Amino acid sequence: MTGASRGIGAATARALDRAGGRVVLVARSQADLSGVAKELDHDPIVVAADLGGQGVPEAVAREALDRAGHIDIQVNNAAAAARLPTTETDAGIIDHLLAVNVRAPLLLISCLVPSMAERGGGCIINISSVSALTGTPRRAAYAASKGALDAATRSLAIELGPSGIRVNSVAPGVVDTDMWAKNKSIPGVVESIESQTPLRRWAKPEDIADVIVFLASDAARFITGETVAVDGGLGRTLDLYGGPV
């Protein structure tokens, strides 16, 4: 479970633990990961790492396999975000977004798939975004990275299905996490998002975590290659409300 130190990642780690899973927690902050680990009951494993670095995803996969023995469920949640005009987007920003949001998940998958195949199957869940499904302004590079992850999900589902490995993507809408804390302080943002969302509220991290656990469970045993929007209807109805903040 990458990006496990806060927000959607921490909520998903708790949900997987409640479902009986032993969770490998991966994120940059050792202290934050340790805090999440203290809440879990099934002997969690903490791996502090910056997945954007060269060679880091491969090293993380090796350590996870060495310490856990095997990985049945891989959740790629770690992400970098950027919200700025395209005219202010430079090569460094694009490279960072692609390194964290696309390169790292694909490298982790590449390293973990052989052990899944040997055990007769597994489940990979990539965390995408509503920005990959509908137009969101000032997020072109971010949307491109998440759109690439959705495309990879479909390709991997075809490739890995014969090995019993399911690959799906979850696309959250606006989730009340630290990533949105700065924007929430802008007057009118909270009300605007709520008015654009048919269910009239922001998502909680637990709303996303529960869908991830469902896709990881045997209840979703015949679902693969899908991108599941968990956004309160935001992506499908956005144009009716005049566009996002």
C-alpha positions as CSV (number, residue, x, y, z in Angstrom):
1,M,0.0,0.0,0.0
2,T,1.8,3.1,-1.2
3,G,1.0,6.6,0.0
4,A,-0.1,5.0,3.2
5,S,0.8,7.7,5.7
6,R,-2.3,9.9,5.4
7,G,-5.6,10.6,3.7
8,I,-6.9,7.9,1.3
9,G,-3.8,5.7,1.9
10,A,-4.1,5.6,5.7
11,A,-7.9,5.0,5.5
12,T,-7.3,2.2,3.1
13,A,-4.6,0.6,5.3
14,R,-7.0,0.6,8.2
15,A,-9.8,-0.8,6.1
16,L,-7.6,-3.6,4.7
17,D,-6.4,-4.4,8.2
18,R,-10.0,-4.6,9.5
19,A,-10.6,-7.1,6.6
20,G,-7.8,-9.3,8.0
21,G,-4.9,-8.3,5.7
22,R,-1.3,-7.7,6.8
23,V,-0.5,-4.4,5.2
24,V,2.9,-3.2,3.9
25,L,2.8,0.6,4.5
26,V,4.9,2.7,2.1
27,A,5.4,6.5,2.1
28,R,8.2,9.0,2.6
29,S,7.7,9.7,6.3
30,Q,8.8,7.1,8.8
31,A,7.1,8.9,11.6
32,D,3.8,9.2,9.9
33,L,3.9,5.6,8.8
34,S,4.6,4.5,12.3
35,G,1.6,6.4,13.5
36,V,-0.6,4.6,11.1
37,A,1.0,1.2,11.9
38,K,0.1,1.6,15.6
39,E,-3.6,1.6,14.7
40,L,-3.3,-1.7,12.9
41,D,-3.7,-5.2,14.4
42,H,-2.2,-7.6,11.8
43,D,1.6,-7.0,12.2
44,P,2.0,-4.2,9.6
45,I,5.3,-3.6,7.8
46,V,6.7,-0.1,7.5
47,V,8.8,0.9,4.5
48,A,9.8,4.5,4.3
49,A,10.8,5.5,0.7
50,D,10.4,8.3,-1.9
51,L,9.0,6.4,-4.8
52,G,9.9,9.2,-7.2
53,G,13.6,8.3,-7.0
54,Q,15.6,6.2,-9.5
55,G,15.6,2.6,-8.5
56,V,13.4,3.2,-5.4
57,P,10.3,1.3,-6.6
58,E,12.4,-1.8,-7.3
59,A,14.0,-1.6,-3.9
60,V,10.7,-1.2,-2.1
61,A,9.2,-4.2,-4.0
62,R,12.2,-6.4,-3.0
63,E,12.0,-5.3,0.7
64,A,8.2,-5.9,0.7
65,L,8.6,-9.4,-0.7
66,D,11.5,-10.2,1.6
67,R,9.7,-9.1,4.8
68,A,6.1,-10.2,3.9
69,G,6.9,-13.3,1.9
70,H,4.4,-12.5,-0.8
71,I,2.1,-9.7,-1.9
72,D,-1.5,-10.6,-2.9
73,I,-2.9,-7.1,-3.2
74,Q,-1.1,-4.1,-4.5
75,V,-2.6,-0.6,-4.1
76,N,-0.8,2.2,-5.9
77,N,-2.0,5.3,-4.1
78,A,1.2,7.5,-3.8
79,A,0.8,10.5,-5.9
80,A,2.1,14.0,-6.7
81,A,-0.3,16.7,-7.7
82,A,0.0,20.1,-9.4
83,R,-2.7,22.8,-9.9
84,L,-1.3,25.6,-12.0
85,P,-1.8,27.3,-15.4
86,T,-0.2,25.4,-18.3
87,T,2.0,28.5,-19.0
88,E,3.6,28.0,-15.6
89,T,4.2,24.2,-16.1
90,D,7.8,23.3,-16.8
91,A,9.7,20.1,-17.5
92,G,10.6,19.6,-13.8
93,I,7.0,19.6,-12.8
94,I,6.0,17.2,-15.6
95,D,8.9,14.8,-14.9
96,H,8.0,14.7,-11.2
97,L,4.4,14.0,-11.8
98,L,5.2,11.2,-14.3
99,A,7.9,9.7,-12.0
100,V,5.5,9.4,-9.0
101,N,2.2,8.8,-10.7
102,V,3.2,6.6,-13.6
103,R,6.7,5.3,-13.5
104,A,6.7,4.2,-9.9
105,P,3.4,2.2,-10.1
106,L,4.5,0.5,-13.3
107,L,7.8,-0.5,-11.8
108,L,6.3,-1.8,-8.6
109,I,3.8,-3.8,-10.7
110,S,6.7,-5.2,-12.8
111,C,8.5,-6.4,-9.7
112,L,5.5,-7.8,-7.9
113,V,3.7,-9.6,-10.7
114,P,6.0,-12.6,-10.9
115,S,5.3,-13.6,-7.3
116,M,1.5,-13.1,-7.8
117,A,1.6,-15.3,-10.9
118,E,3.5,-18.0,-9.1
119,R,0.7,-18.1,-6.4
120,G,-2.0,-18.3,-9.0
121,G,-3.3,-14.7,-8.9
122,G,-3.5,-11.4,-7.3
123,C,-5.1,-8.0,-7.4
124,I,-3.7,-4.6,-8.4
125,I,-5.6,-1.4,-7.7
126,N,-4.3,1.9,-9.1
127,I,-5.6,5.2,-7.7
128,S,-6.5,7.6,-10.5
129,S,-8.5,10.8,-10.3
130,V,-11.7,12.5,-11.6
131,S,-9.2,14.7,-13.5
132,A,-8.5,11.7,-15.8
133,L,-12.2,11.3,-16.6
134,T,-13.3,14.8,-17.2
135,G,-11.8,18.2,-18.0
136,T,-10.4,20.0,-14.9
137,P,-8.7,23.4,-15.4
138,R,-5.1,24.1,-14.4
139,R,-4.4,20.3,-14.1
140,A,-3.3,19.3,-17.5
141,A,0.0,17.6,-16.5
142,Y,-1.7,15.9,-13.5
143,A,-4.6,14.8,-15.6
144,A,-2.2,13.4,-18.2
145,S,-0.4,11.3,-15.5
146,K,-3.6,9.9,-14.1
147,G,-5.0,9.3,-17.6
148,A,-1.8,7.3,-18.4
149,L,-2.4,5.2,-15.3
150,D,-6.0,4.4,-16.4
151,A,-4.7,3.4,-19.8
152,A,-2.1,1.2,-18.2
153,T,-4.8,-0.4,-16.0
154,R,-6.7,-1.5,-19.1
155,S,-3.5,-2.8,-20.8
156,L,-2.4,-4.7,-17.7
157,A,-5.8,-6.3,-17.3
158,I,-5.5,-7.9,-20.7
159,E,-1.9,-8.9,-20.2
160,L,-2.2,-10.3,-16.6
161,G,-5.7,-11.7,-16.7
162,P,-4.6,-15.2,-17.9
163,S,-2.3,-15.3,-14.8
164,G,-5.3,-14.7,-12.5
165,I,-4.3,-11.2,-11.7
166,R,-7.0,-8.5,-11.8
167,V,-6.1,-4.9,-12.4
168,N,-8.5,-2.0,-11.7
169,S,-8.4,1.7,-11.1
170,V,-10.3,3.9,-8.7
171,A,-10.9,7.5,-9.6
172,P,-11.7,9.7,-6.5
173,G,-13.4,13.1,-6.9
174,V,-12.7,15.8,-4.4
175,V,-11.7,14.2,-1.1
176,D,-11.3,16.0,2.2
177,T,-7.6,15.4,2.8
178,D,-4.5,17.4,3.4
179,M,-4.0,17.8,-0.4
180,W,-7.1,20.0,-0.5
181,A,-6.4,21.9,2.7
182,K,-5.0,25.0,1.0
183,N,-7.8,25.2,-1.6
184,K,-10.4,24.8,1.1
185,S,-9.3,28.1,2.6
186,I,-10.2,30.0,-0.5
187,P,-13.6,31.7,0.0
188,G,-16.4,29.8,-1.8
189,V,-14.4,26.7,-2.7
190,V,-16.2,24.4,-0.3
191,E,-19.7,25.6,-1.4
192,S,-18.7,25.4,-5.0
193,I,-17.5,21.8,-4.8
194,E,-20.6,20.8,-2.9
195,S,-22.9,22.5,-5.4
196,Q,-21.1,20.6,-8.3
197,T,-21.4,17.2,-6.6
198,P,-24.8,15.5,-6.9
199,L,-24.5,14.0,-3.4
200,R,-23.8,17.5,-2.1
201,R,-20.7,16.8,0.0
202,W,-17.0,16.2,-0.3
203,A,-15.8,12.6,-0.1
204,K,-14.2,11.3,3.0
205,P,-11.1,9.1,2.7
206,E,-13.2,6.2,4.0
207,D,-15.5,6.5,1.0
208,I,-12.6,5.7,-1.3
209,A,-11.1,3.1,1.0
210,D,-14.3,1.0,1.1
211,V,-14.4,0.7,-2.7
212,I,-10.7,-0.3,-2.8
213,V,-11.4,-3.1,-0.3
214,F,-14.4,-4.2,-2.4
215,L,-12.2,-4.4,-5.5
216,A,-9.5,-6.3,-3.6
217,S,-12.1,-8.8,-2.3
218,D,-13.5,-12.0,-3.8
219,A,-16.8,-10.1,-4.2
220,A,-15.1,-8.4,-7.2
221,R,-13.6,-11.6,-8.6
222,F,-14.9,-11.0,-12.1
223,I,-14.1,-7.3,-12.4
224,T,-10.9,-6.2,-14.2
225,G,-9.8,-3.5,-16.5
226,E,-12.3,-1.0,-14.9
227,T,-11.9,2.6,-13.7
228,V,-14.4,3.1,-11.0
229,A,-15.3,6.7,-10.3
230,V,-15.9,7.3,-6.6
231,D,-16.8,11.0,-6.8
232,G,-20.4,11.4,-5.7
233,G,-21.4,11.8,-9.4
234,L,-19.1,14.8,-10.0
235,G,-17.4,13.5,-13.1
236,R,-20.6,12.5,-14.9
237,T,-22.5,15.7,-14.2
238,L,-19.8,18.4,-14.0
239,D,-20.8,20.3,-17.1
240,L,-24.3,21.0,-15.7
241,Y,-22.7,23.0,-12.9
242,G,-20.4,25.2,-15.0
243,G,-17.1,23.4,-14.4
244,P,-14.9,22.7,-11.4
245,V,-13.0,25.1,-9.2
